[in-house]
Amino acid sequence: MYLLRKLPIKHPNSLSIPKTLAARFYTNQTLDRSSFPDEPTSAYYDELTNNAARSGDLETILVLFNKRRRDGCFPTTNTFKFLTNTESSRSSLITLVQTLIRVDKGLARNTAFESLIARLCKLGWIDDALQVLDAMSIGDCRFTAFSFYPILQALTKKGKVEEAWRVMERMREVGVPPDLTAYNYFLTSHCYDGNLRAASEVMKRIEEEGLGTDARTYDALVLGACRAGKVEGALMVLGKMVDDGFHVMYCTHVHVIKALLKLGYYDQAVRFVLIFAGKDEKLDTESFGVLAHKLITCGRLDEAKRVLEEMVKRGLKMGAKLSKFYESECKEVKCSQIP
């Protein structure tokens, strides 16, 4: 808890910007009143925040977070892009958190901390992210599920499920009941491992809490069945997903395609893609493209050529590698067949 020991005991709630700070805001080289747009965007604020951070100007960062909230420009995944996987970035966390605690209380402060947590988790600094949660408590922030999502996702993705369950308990302790999205992280982790027994336990909890299901839930179940080699079960889940009116995500189709090919069901994989073809051009581009690429990798060149011919027939775009293969293998064959 070194980070917390360095935080101040009292945290001023900056409801207004001091005149001296406001003056600095508009005289700083990073921020210029004349160049500041009438309708700034989140991307614009992110750029200013990163520039200020790289020059060590924490006071400007404070002002930017307060102002961007008033302009309706919420933090994004790029807000803390200046934090990189270096020791210098890590050592700057203490002063950065001290600055964020001074951001206007409420939405501005909450979203600033949640964006920081997301960045730390992306860098793999989960322990630091957990300490930032503690800092949020000290900083009188209001916890939401979004405060915990990045940590749950990072832990479950690394297979640290027990640690993730402890974070779920922490959610309850601060008055944030775990929702379906939170449980889906656990479900996806178990399904990726092909651990259907553990996945069924998660589904049992979801049902007990009356959280229902969504497209991510079904996607995880399809993935789990595919990873366990139970493609028929995956197709049944996919069918129920469609019957229940959920939009089938592109990755869900890819799970099935890869599973069929892995089991050597090449013709069935082609038929599966054709069944869903013609309804969504982007889905067709993804499914046909993945299928063709995998068939080429498997050495099933004849099937791959037929899939590429179907893509041309349907006017679907190919990636650079598939286009090169089509030009060299399919068109040349056609030309050689002309008398």
N, C-alpha and C positions, 0 to 999 in steps of 0.2 A: 504494500500500500504506500510505496514511496511517493507516488503521485499525489495521493490525498494528503500526506503530511506536509506537502509544500503549498497546499491551498490555504487561502486566508479563512479565518473563522467567520468573519462577517463579510457579507457580500452586498455591496451597494446596488440598489435597483435603479439603473439609469433610465428613468422614465422620459427624460429629455436630454438633448445633446448640449453640453456646456458650450458657452460662446467660444471659449478658447479652442475647444476641440472642433467646433463647427468651422472656425477660421482656418484651422489646420486642414480640415477636410477639403476646403476649396483652394488652399494655397499650396497643398502638397503637389509635387510633380506628378504623382500617380493619379490624382483627382483634380480636374479642372472644371470649374462651373461652366465655362463657355463651351467646353466639349462634351459636357454631360447631356445625353439625349433626353428629350421630353418624355419619351416612353422607353425607358431602359428595359433590358431583358435579363433573365437569369444568367445567360451566357456572358453578358456584359459585366454583371456584378462578379461572376466567377473570375473573369480575367483580371479585374481590379483587385480582387481579394488575393489571388495568386501573386500578382505583382507586388502588392504590399507585403505579403508574407515573405517573399524572397528577399525583400529589402529590410526585413525585420521591423516593419512598421505595424505593430500590434494595435495601436490606437486607431489607425485607419481601418483595420479589420473590424474593430468594434463598431465604428460608425457605419461601415458598409452593411453589417448584419442588421443594425437597427433600421437603416434607410431602405434596404431591399425588402424588408417585411412590409413597410408602409407602401411600397410600390407594387406589392403583390408578386415579387420575384423571389420565389422560395429557393433554398439551396438545392443543388443537384449533385450528381456523382462527381462532377468536376470541381466543386467548390474547394475541396481540400486536396486538389491534385498536387499542390506544392509539397505535400508529405510524400516522401519516397522511402524506399527500403534502405535507408541509411541510418547510421548512428546519430548523425546530426539532427535528422528529422525526429528521431525518437527522443532525443534530449530536449527538443523544443516543445514537447507536449505539455510540460508543466506550465510554462508561461502562456501557452495557447489556451489551455483549459481555464487558467486564471482570467484570461481575457473574455472567454465565452460566458463565464459566470456573471460578467458585468453587462452582458447584452440585455436589452429590455426584457423584463419578465413576461412570460407567456409564450405565444407562438414563436416569436423571433428566437428566443433562447432555446426553446425545445427543439425546433427544427435545426438549429445550428449544431446542437449536441448530437442529434440523430444522424445528421450528415457526417459528422466526425466519426461516429461509431461505424458507419457504413464504410468509410474510407479505411479505418484501422483494420476492419475485418477483411477488406479486399487485400490489404498488405499482409494479412496473416497474423496480425498483432492482436489476437483474441484476448489475452490477459490485459492488455492495455485498454481494450474496448470495455472489458468488465469493470476496470477501475474508473473509466469515464462514466459508467452507470452510477457508481458510487458518488462521483462528483456531481452528477445530476441531482442526487438526493440532497447533497449539501447545498447545491445551487437553487433549491426550491423549484425544480422543474416538475412538470406534469408528465408522468410516464404514459406512453401509449404502446400498443403492440409493435408499432414501427420502431420503437426504441430497442426492441429485442430481436426483430426479424433477422438482421444481418448476423448477429451472434449465433442464433439458432442455425441459420443456414451454413455458416462457416464451420461450426462444430459438427453438425451431422454430415456435412460433405467430407470432413476428415475422418468420419467414423467414430467420433468421440460422443457417442450417444448418451452415455451415462452423465457426462458433463452437461450435455444439452438438456437432459431431464431436470437437472438441478437449476438450470436457468429458467425452465418452465415453472418450477416451484417459486423461484424468485419473482416471476411475473405475478403469480397469485398473491405473494406477500405484499406487493406494492399496489394491489387492487386492479391488476390487469388480467382478466380471465383469458387463458389461451384460446385462440380461435382456430378455425379450420386451416388457415394458412400456416400457423405454427405447427399444427399436427402434420400437415403435408410434408414439411421438411423431414420429419422422422420417417414418415411413410416412404418417401422417395429414397432415403438412405437405405432402409431395409430392402426395398424393392431392387435397388441397384445392385445390392449384394446377392439378390436372388433368395433372400431369407423370407419366405412367404409366411412362416409361422410368426415371426416377429411383426411382420406387416399386418397380419390378421389381428394381433393384439392391439396395434395402433388403431385399426379400423373399429375394433370393439370399443375403445375409448371414445372415438369420434361419435359412434352411434349412441353411447351412453350419455354423452353431453348434448346430444341432439343438434350437432353441427352440420348435418347433411353432407353433401358432396359437391365438388365442382370439377372443372375440366382438369385441374392439376391432380386431383385425387384419382380420377380415372386414368390419367396419363401414367401416374406412378404404378397403378395396379397392372396396366398393360406392360409396362417396363418390367415389373417383377415377374410376371408370367413368362415373358420372353427370356429374361435372364436365367430363369429356372428351366428353360427348355420346354415350356408348356405353351406352345403356340396356339393350340386349339382353345385353351383357356383365355389367352390374350384376345383372340378373335371374338370370343363370347363377351368379354368385358367391353371390347370396342363396340360390339353390336348394342349392348345395353346403354353405352354412352350416347350413341346416336339416337336410340329410342327415347332416352330421357331428355333429348333436346339440347345436349351440350355440343358446342362447336369442337370438333376434333382438331387438336393442334397438329401442326406439321410434324413435330418431333414424335408424336404418338404413332403416326404412320411409319416413320423411319424405324421405330422400335420393331415393328412387325416385319418390315422389309428385311432388316438385318438378321432377325431371328430365323426367318424362312431360309435365307441364303446360307446362314451358318449350318442349318440342318440339311442343306443340299436340295431344298425344295425350290429349284430355280423357276420352273414353269408356274408353280403356285405363286411365287413372288410377283411374276409378271402379271398373272391374272388378278392378284390382289390390287395392284396399282391401277389396272384397267377398270376394275369395278368402281373405284372412286373418281375416275377421270372424267373430265368435262364439266365439273361443277365449280372448280376454283382454279384459275390459271396459275396462281402462285403455288398452290399445293401441287398441281401437276408438274410444274417446273422443278420443284423440290423432290417430289417422289420419283419421277422419271429420271432425274439427274442422279440421285443417290443410287437408284437401281442400276443404271448404266455403269456408273463408276465402280460399284461393288462387283458387278458381273465381269468387268474388265480385269479387276484385281484378282478375281477367282479364276481367270483364264477362260471364262465362258464367253468367248468373243462373238460367236454366232448369235447368242441371245442378246448380247450387248448391242450388236448392229441392228437387230430388229427393234430394240427399244429406242435407239437413236433415230431410226427411220420413222418411228411413231411420233417422236418429238418434232421432227421436221414436218410431218404431216399435220400436226396440231399447232404448228407455229410457235413452239416453246423455245425459249432461249437456252443455249448451252454455255457452260463455262469454258474457259480457254482450253483446258486439257481435253474435254469431251469434243470440242469443235475440231481440235487438231486430230484426234482419233478419227472422227467422222470424215474429215477431209482426206486423210491418208488411207483409211480402210474401206469406207463405204463408197465414196465417190469414185475412187480408183477402180474398184470392182465393177461398178456400173459402166465406167468408160471402157473397160476391157471386154465387157459383154456386148458392146455395140459392134455389129459386123462392118 
